[in-house]
Amino acid sequence: LLTRHLPVSLLKGTMPAYVIAASVVIPSSVQTIDAYAFYGAPLNSLEIDGVVTLGDRAFGDCVYLNTLILPDTLTTVEGSPFYGCTGLRSVSLPITLNYSGSMFQNCTGLRTFSFTKGINGIDYHQSAFVEHPEWVGQAHKNKMSVNVWTVNKKEDIQKMIDLGVDCITTNEPLLV
């Protein structure tokens, strides 16, 4: 069992490398989790309470992490804090979060999103929607818009239209 007093901010390299498949509770006293703070840490369970800001890849490549519920206090997300969390299966996003962007880039195991009132859309590279076409329907079911980027080939544009995305970011607008 790992017990630590955590500061207001968790900086890069805070998680000890010797912890194996840990369950971590981050208390409400921690407001910011800096970029790469838990990068590659063997977390299987994560409870975050009170965090306002998540840095880029703060939990990147935490491949054992499987379920994530983000706190209502979360308002700022930088980059892709959960990049490469391939074991992640279910995510619940808070009402206060105005950004979903590429938070879950390369989370190939992710199957279920729960969105609460306040999130108005998702925005991912086309490869995410090719891998998880069900995300479009889940977002629409939750009255969210779906943006896809950067789609430049005619056949890829058509595939995204067929999926029902709402907005396509492209360098070839005449093809749309």
N, CA and C atoms as an extended XYZ file, in Angstrom:
528
Properties=species:S:1:pos:R:3:atomname:S:1:resname:S:1:resid:I:1 pbc="F F F"
N         0.852       -1.181        0.000 N   LEU     1
C         0.000        0.000        0.000 CA  LEU     1
C         0.891        1.235        0.000 C   LEU     1
N         0.601        2.145       -0.893 N   LEU     2
C         1.364        3.375       -0.982 CA  LEU     2
C         0.552        4.502       -0.370 C   LEU     2
N         1.118        5.163        0.612 N   THR     3
C         0.449        6.301        1.226 CA  THR     3
C         1.401        7.486        1.140 C   THR     3
N         0.901        8.579        0.570 N   ARG     4
C         1.732        9.771        0.438 CA  ARG     4
C         0.893       10.995        0.725 C   ARG     4
N         1.507       12.015        1.262 N   HIS     5
C         0.863       13.319        1.366 CA  HIS     5
C         1.095       14.005        0.026 C   HIS     5
N         0.032       14.380       -0.636 N   LEU     6
C         0.170       14.957       -1.973 CA  LEU     6
C         0.103       16.468       -1.917 C   LEU     6
N         0.950       17.158       -2.678 N   PRO     7
C         0.952       18.617       -2.715 CA  PRO     7
C        -0.219       19.133       -3.559 C   PRO     7
N        -0.306       20.458       -3.684 N   VAL     8
C        -1.370       21.074       -4.476 CA  VAL     8
C        -1.210       20.729       -5.950 C   VAL     8
N         0.012       20.567       -6.431 N   SER     9
C         0.265       20.173       -7.813 CA  SER     9
C         1.114       18.915       -7.839 C   SER     9
N         0.785       18.007       -8.763 N   LEU    10
C         1.605       16.818       -8.946 CA  LEU    10
C         2.442       17.026      -10.192 C   LEU    10
N         3.744       16.980      -10.031 N   LEU    11
C         4.652       17.276      -11.122 CA  LEU    11
C         5.162       16.014      -11.783 C   LEU    11
N         5.796       16.165      -12.925 N   LYS    12
C         6.343       15.048      -13.675 CA  LYS    12
C         7.183       14.144      -12.787 C   LYS    12
N         6.923       12.828      -12.900 N   GLY    13
C         7.710       11.859      -12.156 CA  GLY    13
C         7.292       11.667      -10.706 C   GLY    13
N         6.116       12.161      -10.313 N   THR    14
C         5.671       12.058       -8.929 CA  THR    14
C         5.391       10.623       -8.522 C   THR    14
N         4.871        9.819       -9.445 N   MET    15
C         4.496        8.435       -9.127 CA  MET    15
C         5.738        7.555       -9.105 C   MET    15
N         6.009        6.868       -7.997 N   PRO    16
C         7.188        6.000       -7.927 CA  PRO    16
C         7.110        4.846       -8.924 C   PRO    16
N         8.219        4.501       -9.530 N   ALA    17
C         8.263        3.455      -10.553 CA  ALA    17
C         8.036        2.063       -9.976 C   ALA    17
N         8.231        1.866       -8.671 N   TYR    18
C         8.126        0.543       -8.091 CA  TYR    18
C         6.691        0.131       -7.750 C   TYR    18
N         5.724        1.016       -7.902 N   VAL    19
C         4.335        0.676       -7.601 CA  VAL    19
C         3.790       -0.200       -8.721 C   VAL    19
N         3.138       -1.300       -8.380 N   ILE    20
C         2.602       -2.227       -9.378 CA  ILE    20
C         1.080       -2.263       -9.281 C   ILE    20
N         0.407       -1.973      -10.404 N   ALA    21
C        -1.054       -2.017      -10.500 CA  ALA    21
C        -1.715       -1.401       -9.279 C   ALA    21
N        -1.457       -0.142       -9.059 N   ALA    22
C        -1.929        0.564       -7.879 CA  ALA    22
C        -3.322        1.137       -8.065 C   ALA    22
N        -4.008        1.249       -6.949 N   SER    23
C        -5.235        2.026       -6.873 CA  SER    23
C        -4.840        3.339       -6.231 C   SER    23
N        -5.101        4.435       -6.914 N   VAL    24
C        -4.667        5.729       -6.427 CA  VAL    24
C        -5.872        6.634       -6.212 C   VAL    24
N        -5.906        7.275       -5.045 N   VAL    25
C        -6.917        8.283       -4.740 CA  VAL    25
C        -6.190        9.611       -4.653 C   VAL    25
N        -6.597       10.547       -5.476 N   ILE    26
C        -5.992       11.877       -5.456 CA  ILE    26
C        -6.972       12.789       -4.714 C   ILE    26
N        -6.581       13.278       -3.532 N   PRO    27
C        -7.501       14.035       -2.682 CA  PRO    27
C        -7.839       15.421       -3.229 C   PRO    27
N        -8.855       16.028       -2.646 N   SER    28
C        -9.332       17.328       -3.115 CA  SER    28
C        -8.315       18.447       -2.922 C   SER    28
N        -7.293       18.231       -2.115 N   SER    29
C        -6.264       19.258       -1.931 CA  SER    29
C        -5.403       19.438       -3.187 C   SER    29
N        -5.400       18.442       -4.073 N   VAL    30
C        -4.623       18.535       -5.314 CA  VAL    30
C        -5.499       19.195       -6.372 C   VAL    30
N        -5.045       20.329       -6.882 N   GLN    31
C        -5.809       21.084       -7.868 CA  GLN    31
C        -5.293       20.889       -9.280 C   GLN    31
N        -4.003       20.585       -9.422 N   THR    32
C        -3.380       20.455      -10.735 CA  THR    32
C        -2.560       19.174      -10.792 C   THR    32
N        -2.739       18.431      -11.878 N   ILE    33
C        -1.873       17.290      -12.145 CA  ILE    33
C        -1.106       17.653      -13.404 C   ILE    33
N         0.169       17.870      -13.255 N   ASP    34
C         1.018       18.398      -14.305 CA  ASP    34
C         1.235       17.378      -15.427 C   ASP    34
N         1.730       17.858      -16.537 N   ALA    35
C         2.052       17.004      -17.684 CA  ALA    35
C         2.990       15.879      -17.253 C   ALA    35
N         2.668       14.658      -17.681 N   TYR    36
C         3.477       13.464      -17.461 CA  TYR    36
C         3.627       13.051      -15.989 C   TYR    36
N         2.803       13.571      -15.090 N   ALA    37
C         2.955       13.269      -13.655 CA  ALA    37
C         2.891       11.771      -13.360 C   ALA    37
N         1.979       11.052      -13.998 N   PHE    38
C         1.823        9.622      -13.769 CA  PHE    38
C         2.099        8.826      -15.041 C   PHE    38
N         2.819        9.405      -15.956 N   TYR    39
C         3.046        8.777      -17.264 CA  TYR    39
C         3.600        7.361      -17.105 C   TYR    39
N         2.893        6.384      -17.696 N   GLY    40
C         3.344        5.000      -17.671 CA  GLY    40
C         3.190        4.284      -16.346 C   GLY    40
N         2.589        4.938      -15.365 N   ALA    41
C         2.418        4.304      -14.050 CA  ALA    41
C         1.423        3.149      -14.155 C   ALA    41
N         1.654        2.065      -13.427 N   PRO    42
C         0.789        0.891      -13.509 CA  PRO    42
C        -0.475        1.033      -12.649 C   PRO    42
N        -1.300        2.028      -12.976 N   LEU    43
C        -2.538        2.256      -12.236 CA  LEU    43
C        -3.646        1.376      -12.774 C   LEU    43
N        -4.420        0.758      -11.890 N   ASN    44
C        -5.596        0.034      -12.366 CA  ASN    44
C        -6.872        0.726      -11.943 C   ASN    44
N        -6.779        1.585      -10.966 N   SER    45
C        -7.937        2.296      -10.454 CA  SER    45
C        -7.509        3.713      -10.108 C   SER    45
N        -8.352        4.663      -10.463 N   LEU    46
C        -8.004        6.057      -10.231 CA  LEU    46
C        -9.242        6.821       -9.783 C   LEU    46
N        -9.125        7.448       -8.638 N   GLU    47
C       -10.197        8.302       -8.137 CA  GLU    47
C        -9.625        9.699       -7.977 C   GLU    47
N       -10.210       10.638       -8.694 N   ILE    48
C        -9.734       12.016       -8.667 CA  ILE    48
C       -10.830       12.863       -8.031 C   ILE    48
N       -10.474       13.628       -7.010 N   ASP    49
C       -11.455       14.466       -6.331 CA  ASP    49
C       -10.877       15.861       -6.151 C   ASP    49
N       -11.459       16.849       -6.803 N   GLY    50
C       -11.050       18.224       -6.598 CA  GLY    50
C       -10.095       18.790       -7.636 C   GLY    50
N        -9.594       17.988       -8.545 N   VAL    51
C        -8.647       18.465       -9.554 CA  VAL    51
C        -9.340       19.441      -10.504 C   VAL    51
N        -8.652       20.531      -10.800 N   VAL    52
C        -9.163       21.553      -11.705 CA  VAL    52
C        -8.483       21.446      -13.067 C   VAL    52
N        -7.184       21.098      -13.084 N   THR    53
C        -6.403       21.084      -14.314 CA  THR    53
C        -5.666       19.758      -14.484 C   THR    53
N        -5.772       19.181      -15.690 N   LEU    54
C        -5.003       17.988      -16.058 CA  LEU    54
C        -4.027       18.370      -17.161 C   LEU    54
N        -2.750       18.091      -16.958 N   GLY    55
C        -1.727       18.385      -17.945 CA  GLY    55
C        -1.659       17.325      -19.039 C   GLY    55
N        -1.014       17.675      -20.127 N   ASP    56
C        -0.857       16.769      -21.263 CA  ASP    56
C        -0.175       15.478      -20.820 C   ASP    56
N        -0.787       14.360      -21.163 N   ARG    57
C        -0.287       13.013      -20.878 CA  ARG    57
C        -0.011       12.767      -19.390 C   ARG    57
N        -0.767       13.448      -18.547 N   ALA    58
C        -0.619       13.281      -17.099 CA  ALA    58
C        -0.745       11.812      -16.698 C   ALA    58
N        -1.623       11.083      -17.397 N   PHE    59
C        -1.806        9.656      -17.156 CA  PHE    59
C        -1.525        8.866      -18.433 C   PHE    59
N        -0.740        9.433      -19.322 N   GLY    60
C        -0.424        8.787      -20.592 CA  GLY    60
C         0.188        7.414      -20.405 C   GLY    60
N        -0.199        6.486      -21.267 N   ASP    61
C         0.315        5.114      -21.269 CA  ASP    61
C         0.119        4.374      -19.948 C   ASP    61
N        -0.922        4.734      -19.206 N   CYS    62
C        -1.310        3.945      -18.020 CA  CYS    62
C        -2.205        2.821      -18.539 C   CYS    62
N        -1.602        1.785      -19.063 N   VAL    63
C        -2.302        0.750      -19.825 CA  VAL    63
C        -3.206       -0.152      -18.980 C   VAL    63
N        -3.071       -0.147      -17.661 N   TYR    64
C        -3.910       -0.975      -16.800 CA  TYR    64
C        -5.171       -0.247      -16.331 C   TYR    64
N        -5.196        1.064      -16.501 N   LEU    65
C        -6.344        1.865      -16.086 CA  LEU    65
C        -7.559        1.468      -16.912 C   LEU    65
N        -8.701        1.126      -16.244 N   ASN    66
C        -9.842        0.645      -17.027 CA  ASN    66
C       -11.111        1.466      -16.914 C   ASN    66
N       -11.351        2.149      -15.813 N   THR    67
C       -12.542        2.982      -15.668 CA  THR    67
C       -12.126        4.319      -15.089 C   THR    67
N       -12.744        5.374      -15.596 N   LEU    68
C       -12.354        6.705      -15.178 CA  LEU    68
C       -13.586        7.571      -15.002 C   LEU    68
N       -13.694        8.186      -13.836 N   ILE    69
C       -14.743        9.173      -13.582 CA  ILE    69
C       -14.030       10.455      -13.198 C   ILE    69
N       -14.221       11.477      -14.009 N   LEU    70
C       -13.543       12.749      -13.770 CA  LEU    70
C       -14.426       13.649      -12.905 C   LEU    70
N       -13.828       14.437      -11.996 N   PRO    71
C       -14.606       15.230      -11.038 CA  PRO    71
C       -15.259       16.455      -11.675 C   PRO    71
N       -16.335       16.922      -11.051 N   ASP    72
C       -17.030       18.114      -11.522 CA  ASP    72
C       -16.157       19.357      -11.434 C   ASP    72
N       -15.107       19.320      -10.642 N   THR    73
C       -14.217       20.477      -10.491 CA  THR    73
C       -13.317       20.662      -11.707 C   THR    73
N       -13.174       19.640      -12.539 N   LEU    74
C       -12.268       19.701      -13.684 CA  LEU    74
C       -12.784       20.683      -14.729 C   LEU    74
N       -11.976       21.700      -15.032 N   THR    75
C       -12.362       22.692      -16.041 CA  THR    75
C       -11.315       22.863      -17.131 C   THR    75
N       -10.071       22.485      -16.869 N   THR    76
C        -9.001       22.725      -17.831 CA  THR    76
C        -8.275       21.425      -18.158 C   THR    76
N        -8.210       21.131      -19.441 N   VAL    77
C        -7.510       19.943      -19.920 CA  VAL    77
C        -6.506       20.393      -20.967 C   VAL    77
N        -5.259       19.988      -20.789 N   GLU    78
C        -4.204       20.349      -21.726 CA  GLU    78
C        -3.810       19.124      -22.530 C   GLU    78
N        -3.896       19.219      -23.847 N   GLY    79
C        -3.463       18.131      -24.718 CA  GLY    79
C        -4.272       16.869      -24.556 C   GLY    79
N        -3.586       15.752      -24.368 N   SER    80
C        -4.206       14.435      -24.287 CA  SER    80
C        -3.755       13.724      -23.011 C   SER    80
N        -4.386       14.057      -21.865 N   PRO    81
C        -3.902       13.527      -20.592 CA  PRO    81
C        -3.989       12.013      -20.443 C   PRO    81
N        -4.831       11.352      -21.241 N   PHE    82
C        -4.974        9.902      -21.124 CA  PHE    82
C        -4.473        9.185      -22.373 C   PHE    82
N        -3.565        9.816      -23.090 N   TYR    83
C        -3.009        9.261      -24.321 CA  TYR    83
C        -2.485        7.837      -24.091 C   TYR    83
N        -2.935        6.903      -24.937 N   GLY    84
C        -2.390        5.554      -24.911 CA  GLY    84
C        -2.836        4.677      -23.757 C   GLY    84
N        -3.900        5.056      -23.047 N   CYS    85
C        -4.424        4.209      -21.962 CA  CYS    85
C        -5.276        3.116      -22.597 C   CYS    85
N        -4.619        2.108      -23.127 N   THR    86
C        -5.276        1.087      -23.941 CA  THR    86
C        -6.224        0.192      -23.145 C   THR    86
N        -6.080        0.134      -21.841 N   GLY    87
C        -6.979       -0.664      -21.016 CA  GLY    87
C        -8.249        0.065      -20.622 C   GLY    87
N        -8.298        1.368      -20.875 N   LEU    88
C        -9.451        2.186      -20.503 CA  LEU    88
C       -10.685        1.745      -21.274 C   LEU    88
N       -11.766        1.419      -20.568 N   ARG    89
C       -13.000        0.925      -21.189 CA  ARG    89
C       -14.160        1.895      -21.067 C   ARG    89
N       -14.223        2.643      -19.960 N   SER    90
C       -15.378        3.486      -19.679 CA  SER    90
C       -14.928        4.818      -19.098 C   SER    90
N       -15.548        5.910      -19.593 N   VAL    91
C       -15.193        7.247      -19.145 CA  VAL    91
C       -16.462        8.048      -18.873 C   VAL    91
N       -16.476        8.775      -17.769 N   SER    92
C       -17.547        9.705      -17.467 CA  SER    92
C       -16.942       11.095      -17.360 C   SER    92
N       -17.436       12.010      -18.217 N   LEU    93
C       -16.923       13.377      -18.254 CA  LEU    93
C       -17.835       14.298      -17.447 C   LEU    93
N       -17.265       15.292      -16.744 N   PRO    94
C       -18.045       16.153      -15.858 CA  PRO    94
C       -18.816       17.257      -16.581 C   PRO    94
N       -19.776       17.800      -15.854 N   ILE    95
C       -20.635       18.859      -16.368 CA  ILE    95
C       -19.859       20.149      -16.651 C   ILE    95
N       -18.783       20.388      -15.930 N   THR    96
C       -18.051       21.650      -16.022 CA  THR    96
C       -17.007       21.685      -17.133 C   THR    96
N       -16.752       20.564      -17.758 N   LEU    97
C       -15.683       20.484      -18.748 CA  LEU    97
C       -16.160       20.981      -20.110 C   LEU    97
N       -15.444       21.938      -20.682 N   ASN    98
C       -15.808       22.489      -21.979 CA  ASN    98
C       -14.930       21.964      -23.098 C   ASN    98
N       -14.091       20.997      -22.833 N   TYR    99
C       -13.149       20.484      -23.815 CA  TYR    99
C       -13.123       18.974      -23.747 C   TYR    99
N       -13.275       18.335      -24.875 N   SER   100
C       -13.064       16.891      -24.888 CA  SER   100
C       -11.994       16.532      -25.897 C   SER   100
N       -11.788       17.397      -26.885 N   GLY   101
C       -10.708       17.279      -27.853 CA  GLY   101
C       -10.142       15.894      -28.046 C   GLY   101
N        -8.869       15.774      -27.840 N   SER   102
C        -8.212       14.476      -28.027 CA  SER   102
C        -7.744       13.913      -26.686 C   SER   102
N        -8.544       14.092      -25.662 N   MET   103
C        -8.192       13.615      -24.322 CA  MET   103
C        -7.852       12.137      -24.307 C   MET   103
N        -8.497       11.374      -25.185 N   PHE   104
C        -8.384        9.927      -25.149 CA  PHE   104
C        -7.754        9.366      -26.418 C   PHE   104
N        -6.832       10.102      -26.981 N   GLN   105
C        -6.147        9.668      -28.197 CA  GLN   105
C        -5.410        8.359      -27.945 C   GLN   105
N        -5.557        7.421      -28.876 N   ASN   106
C        -4.925        6.091      -28.813 CA  ASN   106
C        -5.375        5.264      -27.606 C   ASN   106
N        -6.574        5.532      -27.104 N   CYS   107
C        -7.182        4.687      -26.069 CA  CYS   107
C        -8.026        3.651      -26.805 C   CYS   107
N        -7.376        2.672      -27.372 N   THR   108
C        -8.009        1.737      -28.306 CA  THR   108
C        -9.043        0.828      -27.660 C   THR   108
N        -9.027        0.685      -26.355 N   GLY   109
C       -10.002       -0.170      -25.679 CA  GLY   109
C       -11.255        0.558      -25.237 C   GLY   109
N       -11.283        1.884      -25.389 N   LEU   110
C       -12.393        2.693      -24.899 CA  LEU   110
C       -13.679        2.372      -25.645 C   LEU   110
N       -14.721        2.004      -24.908 N   ARG   111
C       -15.987        1.599      -25.505 CA  ARG   111
C       -17.154        2.491      -25.114 C   ARG   111
N       -17.126        3.059      -23.916 N   THR   112
C       -18.289        3.793      -23.421 CA  THR   112
C       -17.900        5.159      -22.876 C   THR   112
N       -18.620        6.174      -23.351 N   PHE   113
C       -18.518        7.528      -22.817 CA  PHE   113
C       -19.838        7.854      -22.126 C   PHE   113
N       -19.783        8.479      -20.964 N   SER   114
C       -20.959        9.067      -20.345 CA  SER   114
C       -20.718       10.560      -20.349 C   SER   114
N       -21.650       11.274      -20.880 N   PHE   115
C       -21.527       12.725      -20.907 CA  PHE   115
C       -22.625       13.317      -20.052 C   PHE   115
N       -22.289       14.350      -19.328 N   THR   116
C       -23.286       15.044      -18.535 CA  THR   116
C       -23.551       16.397      -19.169 C   THR   116
N       -24.645       17.008      -18.794 N   LYS   117
C       -25.025       18.315      -19.327 CA  LYS   117
C       -23.850       19.285      -19.229 C   LYS   117
N       -23.593       20.009      -20.289 N   GLY   118
C       -22.506       20.970      -20.285 CA  GLY   118
C       -21.469       20.679      -21.358 C   GLY   118
N       -21.269       19.431      -21.709 N   ILE   119
C       -20.363       19.080      -22.791 CA  ILE   119
C       -21.149       19.249      -24.081 C   ILE   119
N       -20.638       20.044      -25.009 N   ASN   120
C       -21.433       20.300      -26.208 CA  ASN   120
C       -20.895       19.642      -27.464 C   ASN   120
N       -19.764       18.973      -27.385 N   GLY   121
C       -19.265       18.311      -28.574 CA  GLY   121
C       -17.973       17.558      -28.344 C   GLY   121
N       -17.659       16.702      -29.326 N   ILE   122
C       -16.383       15.991      -29.305 CA  ILE   122
C       -15.648       16.293      -30.601 C   ILE   122
N       -14.332       16.181      -30.560 N   ASP   123
C       -13.486       16.595      -31.666 CA  ASP   123
C       -12.285       15.662      -31.723 C   ASP   123
N       -12.262       14.764      -32.733 N   TYR   124
C       -11.192       13.783      -32.834 CA  TYR   124
C       -10.684       13.660      -34.263 C   TYR   124
N        -9.469       13.153      -34.393 N   HIS   125
C        -8.907       12.812      -35.690 CA  HIS   125
C        -9.747       11.690      -36.290 C   HIS   125
N        -9.804       11.642      -37.613 N   GLN   126
C       -10.627       10.643      -38.295 CA  GLN   126
C       -10.303        9.209      -37.881 C   GLN   126
N        -9.063        8.923      -37.529 N   SER   127
C        -8.693        7.558      -37.151 CA  SER   127
C        -9.447        7.089      -35.909 C   SER   127
N        -9.777        8.023      -34.997 N   ALA   128
C       -10.533        7.657      -33.800 CA  ALA   128
C       -11.936        7.195      -34.172 C   ALA   128
N       -12.567        7.852      -35.147 N   PHE   129
C       -13.927        7.482      -35.547 CA  PHE   129
C       -13.944        6.251      -36.442 C   PHE   129
N       -12.863        6.000      -37.155 N   VAL   130
C       -12.756        4.758      -37.922 CA  VAL   130
C       -12.667        3.588      -36.945 C   VAL   130
N       -11.877        3.761      -35.900 N   GLU   131
C       -11.703        2.721      -34.882 CA  GLU   131
C       -12.951        2.555      -34.007 C   GLU   131
N       -13.629        3.682      -33.713 N   HIS   132
C       -14.796        3.668      -32.812 CA  HIS   132
C       -15.961        4.435      -33.427 C   HIS   132
N       -16.581        3.915      -34.468 N   PRO   133
C       -17.698        4.624      -35.100 CA  PRO   133
C       -18.878        4.824      -34.150 C   PRO   133
N       -18.973        3.998      -33.108 N   GLU   134
C       -20.078        4.113      -32.150 CA  GLU   134
C       -20.036        5.417      -31.364 C   GLU   134
N       -18.871        6.076      -31.302 N   TRP   135
C       -18.768        7.334      -30.572 CA  TRP   135
C       -19.661        8.408      -31.176 C   TRP   135
N       -19.840        8.385      -32.492 N   VAL   136
C       -20.686        9.387      -33.154 CA  VAL   136
C       -22.110        9.258      -32.633 C   VAL   136
N       -22.642        8.057      -32.619 N   GLY   137
C       -23.992        7.825      -32.120 CA  GLY   137
C       -24.138        8.141      -30.640 C   GLY   137
N       -23.123        7.781      -29.846 N   GLN   138
C       -23.179        8.077      -28.415 CA  GLN   138
C       -23.201        9.582      -28.178 C   GLN   138
N       -22.393       10.308      -28.942 N   ALA   139
C       -22.363       11.768      -28.797 CA  ALA   139
C       -23.705       12.368      -29.201 C   ALA   139
N       -24.238       11.945      -30.341 N   HIS   140
C       -25.526       12.472      -30.789 CA  HIS   140
C       -26.642       12.132      -29.806 C   HIS   140
N       -26.608       10.946      -29.240 N   LYS   141
C       -27.607       10.546      -28.244 CA  LYS   141
C       -27.588       11.497      -27.051 C   LYS   141
N       -26.408       12.031      -26.759 N   ASN   142
C       -26.253       12.979      -25.657 CA  ASN   142
C       -26.322       14.431      -26.125 C   ASN   142
N       -26.894       14.628      -27.319 N   LYS   143
C       -27.114       15.967      -27.886 CA  LYS   143
C       -25.821       16.767      -28.039 C   LYS   143
N       -24.782       16.068      -28.484 N   MET   144
C       -23.486       16.699      -28.697 CA  MET   144
C       -23.161       16.710      -30.181 C   MET   144
N       -22.423       17.723      -30.593 N   SER   145
C       -21.952       17.767      -31.976 CA  SER   145
C       -20.661       16.973      -32.101 C   SER   145
N       -20.372       16.543      -33.327 N   VAL   146
C       -19.193       15.726      -33.592 CA  VAL   146
C       -18.371       16.386      -34.685 C   VAL   146
N       -17.128       16.729      -34.362 N   ASN   147
C       -16.198       17.279      -35.335 CA  ASN   147
C       -15.090       16.260      -35.576 C   ASN   147
N       -14.670       16.146      -36.838 N   VAL   148
C       -13.574       15.255      -37.190 CA  VAL   148
C       -12.511       16.058      -37.934 C   VAL   148
N       -11.249       15.720      -37.701 N   TRP   149
C       -10.147       16.404      -38.369 CA  TRP   149
C        -9.111       15.394      -38.789 C   TRP   149
N        -8.194       15.690      -39.481 N   THR   150
C        -8.123       16.454      -40.706 CA  THR   150
C        -8.358       15.458      -41.827 C   THR   150
N        -9.479       15.613      -42.512 N   VAL   151
C        -9.919       14.646      -43.512 CA  VAL   151
C        -9.730       15.277      -44.884 C   VAL   151
N        -8.789       14.728      -45.665 N   ASN   152
C        -8.435       15.352      -46.937 CA  ASN   152
C        -8.705       14.494      -48.173 C   ASN   152
N        -8.980       13.234      -48.007 N   LYS   153
C        -9.245       12.360      -49.150 CA  LYS   153
C       -10.748       12.205      -49.346 C   LYS   153
N       -11.163       12.194      -50.609 N   LYS   154
C       -12.579       12.127      -50.937 CA  LYS   154
C       -13.265       10.922      -50.286 C   LYS   154
N       -12.626        9.749      -50.340 N   GLU   155
C       -13.248        8.548      -49.768 CA  GLU   155
C       -13.345        8.627      -48.245 C   GLU   155
N       -12.376        9.277      -47.606 N   ASP   156
C       -12.431        9.446      -46.152 CA  ASP   156
C       -13.503       10.457      -45.764 C   ASP   156
N       -13.634       11.507      -46.560 N   ILE   157
C       -14.685       12.503      -46.322 CA  ILE   157
C       -16.051       11.827      -46.401 C   ILE   157
N       -16.248       11.008      -47.415 N   GLN   158
C       -17.530       10.315      -47.570 CA  GLN   158
C       -17.793        9.369      -46.403 C   GLN   158
N       -16.755        8.693      -45.935 N   LYS   159
C       -16.900        7.783      -44.801 CA  LYS   159
C       -17.372        8.546      -43.558 C   LYS   159
N       -16.814        9.741      -43.333 N   MET   160
C       -17.198       10.545      -42.169 CA  MET   160
C       -18.621       11.075      -42.323 C   MET   160
N       -19.002       11.450      -43.536 N   ILE   161
C       -20.382       11.882      -43.791 CA  ILE   161
C       -21.339       10.726      -43.516 C   ILE   161
N       -20.985        9.539      -43.984 N   ASP   162
C       -21.819        8.353      -43.762 CA  ASP   162
C       -21.960        8.020      -42.275 C   ASP   162
N       -20.908        8.296      -41.492 N   LEU   163
C       -20.985        8.070      -40.043 CA  LEU   163
C       -21.911        9.082      -39.357 C   LEU   163
N       -22.093       10.240      -40.000 N   GLY   164
C       -22.987       11.252      -39.449 CA  GLY   164
C       -22.311       12.344      -38.654 C   GLY   164
N       -21.006       12.567      -38.884 N   VAL   165
C       -20.341       13.655      -38.172 CA  VAL   165
C       -20.963       14.983      -38.568 C   VAL   165
N       -20.868       15.967      -37.692 N   ASP   166
C       -21.501       17.260      -37.925 CA  ASP   166
C       -20.587       18.255      -38.616 C   ASP   166
N       -19.284       18.117      -38.405 N   CYS   167
C       -18.342       19.082      -38.960 CA  CYS   167
C       -17.069       18.343      -39.376 C   CYS   167
N       -16.574       18.684      -40.546 N   ILE   168
C       -15.347       18.069      -41.049 CA  ILE   168
C       -14.310       19.175      -41.236 C   ILE   168
N       -13.176       19.022      -40.575 N   THR   169
C       -12.058       19.933      -40.775 CA  THR   169
C       -11.173       19.320      -41.863 C   THR   169
N       -10.886       20.130      -42.882 N   THR   170
C       -10.145       19.621      -44.036 CA  THR   170
C        -9.266       20.708      -44.643 C   THR   170
N        -8.250       20.292      -45.361 N   ASN   171
C        -7.438       21.202      -46.167 CA  ASN   171
C        -7.959       21.251      -47.601 C   ASN   171
N        -9.010       20.466      -47.874 N   GLU   172
C        -9.588       20.362      -49.225 CA  GLU   172
C       -11.095       20.644      -49.171 C   GLU   172
N       -11.505       21.884      -48.887 N   PRO   173
C       -12.934       22.181      -48.703 CA  PRO   173
C       -13.804       21.926      -49.932 C   PRO   173
N       -13.224       21.981      -51.122 N   LEU   174
C       -14.017       21.734      -52.330 CA  LEU   174
C       -14.445       20.277      -52.440 C   LEU   174
N       -13.764       19.375      -51.761 N   LEU   175
C       -14.142       17.968      -51.782 CA  LEU   175
C       -15.354       17.683      -50.894 C   LEU   175
N       -15.578       18.544      -49.923 N   VAL   176
C       -16.712       18.352      -49.013 CA  VAL   176
C       -17.957       18.882      -49.673 C   VAL   176
